Each structure stands twice: as structure tokens, then as C-alpha cells.
Amino acid sequence: MKTIHHPANSRGAANHGWLNSHHSFSFANYYNPQKMNFGLLRVLNDDAVAPGKGFGKHPHDNMEIISIPLEGNLEHEDSMGNKAVIKEGEIQVMSAGTGIFHSEYNASASEDVKFLQIWIFPNQRDVTPRYDQIPLPDLNQTNKLHQVLSPSAHDAGVWVHQNTWFHMGTFDESGNETYRIKNSNNGVYAFVIDGSFNVAGQELGKRDALGIWDASEFQLHATSPGSRILLIDVPMSA
């Protein structure tokens, strides 16, 4: 088993007033040649957007883009004709493919919206752009990892053009689970949303992360109540 530890305070940071963002990997004005990606996981941004503010219309292509609200409501509009509000307890995916434009705004006039935006390199280029958004009611069940994304439209959660799986879960103190990595070419980027965990023997606090590869499985144990975690199971190479 190989691992890499990314403490929360090692992330890139940008505070623009209306946007407070932390970058797990090089992004925008943050550049760290040692933190370009984890396998085919290219971006993991932890964003807080002020009331009524947001990202104006901008382009993307050939990227799988996933948004997971943690607090508040995120308003989305795109060139495919989609207009929606994504809420805490939901997940949104957009396959940019041949190219799309979209905007993202805080739907509230009084409260911040906090969300994770994740980019995955696709295994197919120039696909027809697509959008999906679903609620995740299973996340209300504690002490269990729930699949929220996969490569298949027939599995639980949303799907993407890549052999990647996302799992999320909320655990009570001492809650534990064994996670089995899906493919031998894959690794897992474990990101603690809230609370604290021991993952594969590494103690992690809020917003800390651990990359794991060259392994078939690992253990995770919550070490404080109400601890939330995201596991991104992703190919380590194309």
C-alpha cells in the first residue's frame, strides 16, 4: 500500500471576498507541481460563495464535473437549457464533452453556499454534453458508506464517463467500514468533510485527505461523532 497525506492547511487558498476557495490540487492562481492531480482526479475545490454571488457563464470541455453542496443551495444554468437549484443532500454531474457553458450562483440572499466541485478526466473525448442531478436520501443512514457516483447509469447515484466511484457516509464515533478498491488500476482519495477519521492507519481531521493506491482494501474508523467522509475511487492512469 502506498499513501500520500494532504493536510487541510496544505491546500491552496484564494479569498476573493465573495468567494473563499481551497484547492486540493493546482488550480487558477495556485500552482504546486507536487499537487497537480491524484490519478485522473484533477480538481477538488472546497468553495464558499457569498449570498447572491457566483461564477458567471464560462466554458468547459472534455471533463466530468461533479458538484456536491455541503450547506445551502447552488443555482445552476447551462447552454444545454438546464436551470436548477442543487441542494444539500443532492449531487450534480455534468459531462462537458464537446463543450458547454454554465454558470453557478448562490441561490440565497442571506446565507453562504458551501460545496465541493470535482473534476475527473473522462475516458472518452468529445462525447455529447449531458447533465444530471439527483437527491441522495440514503445519506441519512449513518455508519455506512453510500455509493453516489459510478461508471454505470444502472447503478446507484449519478454516472460519469470514467471508471470511478464516489462513496459518502456519516459515522458515529467508533463507526467503521472496510472499503474495497474497485479496480487494480485504481486508487482512492479519502477526503474528510467533517469530524475526524483514522483511514488506513492515518489520523485525519476536517478537510484533511489521504490518497491510497497499490492496495486492494483499507479500513476507516470514525474518531468523533457526526464525522462525514467522501471517497473518490479513481484510475491512477489512463
N, C-alpha and C positions, 0 to 999 in steps of 0.2 A: 504493500500500500504506500502510495505517495500522497503527500498533503501539502497545501500552502495556506498559511493563516493570513487573513486580511482583517486586522482590527478596524473598527469603525472609524477611529481617528486617523487612519492611514489613507482614507478616501480623499479624492479631490473635492474641493468645495467652491461654490460660487453663490454669492448672495447679491442679488440684483434689486433688493427691496421687495418687489412684487413676487420674486422667485427666489427660494432658498433651496439649492440643489446640492446633492452629494453624489459623486461619481465613483462607482467601484472600479471602473476602467477608464482609460484615456477618452476624453470627450470634450468637444468645444475647446476652450482655452486651457483645459487641464491635460497635460501630456506627461505620461510616465512610461518610458519604453519597457519597464518591467511589468506594467499592468495594461496591456493592450486588449486582452481578452482572456477567457478561460475556455479553451477549445473553441467551439463555434458559438459560444455566448460572447457577444460583442459589447453590449451595453447593459448596465444595471444602474439606473438613475433613481435616486430617492428624492422626490420632489415635493415641495410645499409651495402652493400658489395662493396668493392673497385674494381676498374676495373680489369678484368681478374681473380679475386679471387672467392672463393666459397667453398661449402661443398662437399667434396669427397663422393664417394659411401658409403652409410650407410643403415642399415636395419630399417624397421618398420613393425609392425603387429597390427591388430585389432584396428585401429584408422582411423578416417576420417580426412584427411589432406587437408586444403584449402590454396592456395596461391593467394594473391591479390597484383599485382605490383602497386605501387603508383608513381614511377618515374623510367624510364629506362626499360631495358629488362633482363629477367631472363631465363637462359638456363637450360632446364631440360632433364635428361636422366634416364631411369629406366630399371629394369630387365624384364619388360613386352615388351620391344622393342620400347618404345616410346622415341622419341627425338624431342624436340620442344623448341621454344622461346616464352615465355609468356610476353606480353607487357602491358604497362599501358592501362587501359580500357578493360582488359580481366580478367577472373577468371579461376583458375585451381583447380580441385579436384582429389584426389587420395584416393581410398578405399584400405587401406593396407591389410585388411583381413588376409588370411593365411600367408602372408609375402611377402615383396618386398624389393629390394634395389633400391636406387635412388641417384642422385647427382644433385646439383643446383649450377650454376655458373653465375657470372655477364657476360652477352654476349658482353659487351662493353669494349674496350681497353682504354677508356678515361673518362667515366662517371660512378659515383656510380649507383647501382641499389638499390632502396628502396622498400621494400614490407612487407606486413603483412603475417605471417604464423600462421594458426589457426588449432588447433586440437580439434576434437569433439569425445567423446566416442560413439561408434556405438551401435545400438540396436540389432545387430546380430553379433555373433562372427564367425570367420573363413569363411567369405564369399570369393568368388573368387575375387582376386585383380582387380581393374579397374581404368581407367584414363579418364579424360575428361577435355577439355579446350574450352572455347567459348569467343567471343567478347561480350561486353555489350554496344551496341550503344545507348540504352535508357538513359544511364547515361548523355548523352549530353542535356537531357531535365531537366531544372532546376526547383526548387521549388516543387519537387515531390520525394517521396520515390519509388525506383525501386527494385523489388524482383530479387535477383541474385542467390539464392540458396533455395532449398526446399527438402522435402522428396520424391517428385514425379518426375519421368522422363518426365511427360506430362505437367509440369508447366514451367513457365519462369525460366531461369537460369540453373545452374547445379543441380544435386541431390546427396543426401547422404543417408546412412543407419541410419537415426535418424529423429525424429520429430522436426526438426529445420529449421528455415527460416532466411535467411540473406536479409536485405534491405540496399541499399545505396542511397544517394542523395546529390546533391549540391544545396544550398539555397542562395538566395539573402538575404540581411539584412531585417529582419522582415518576411521572409518566414516562414510558419508554417504548421504543419500537426498533425493530431491525429493518433496515432498508436494503433491498437487493437491487443493485445497479442493473439496468435493463439490458445493455449490450456490452460485450467485452471491450469495444472501442470507446465506450462512454465513461465520463467521469461525472461527479455531482458537485455542484456549487451550493453549499448549505448557507443560507442567509437568515440570521435571527431577526425577526421583525420586532418582537417584544420579549422581555424576560431574559432567561438565560438557559443554556443547554450545555451538556457535555456531548460533543459529536466526535466519534472515532477517537476518544481519549483527549480531545482538546476542549478546554473550557471556553465558552463563547458567551458574550453579553449582547445587549441590544445593539443591533446593526453590525455586529461582527459577522465575519463569513469564514468558511473553510472550504477550500477546493480539495476534492478527493479523487484519485484515479489509480489505475493499476490495482484495482480491488474488485471483488465480486459483491461484497456487502459491508455494512458498518452498522454500529449501534448509535442510537441517540437517546439521551436521557434529559428530561427537563429538570432544572435545578431551582426553579422558582415558580410560583403559581401563575396561571394565565400566560404562559410562555407560548409565543407563536413563531413558526418557522416556515420557510419556503425552501424546497429542494428543487434544483434545476438539474435534471439528468440529461446530459448533452454530449454529442460526439466530441472527442478530443481532436479529431482531424477530419477533413472532408473525405 
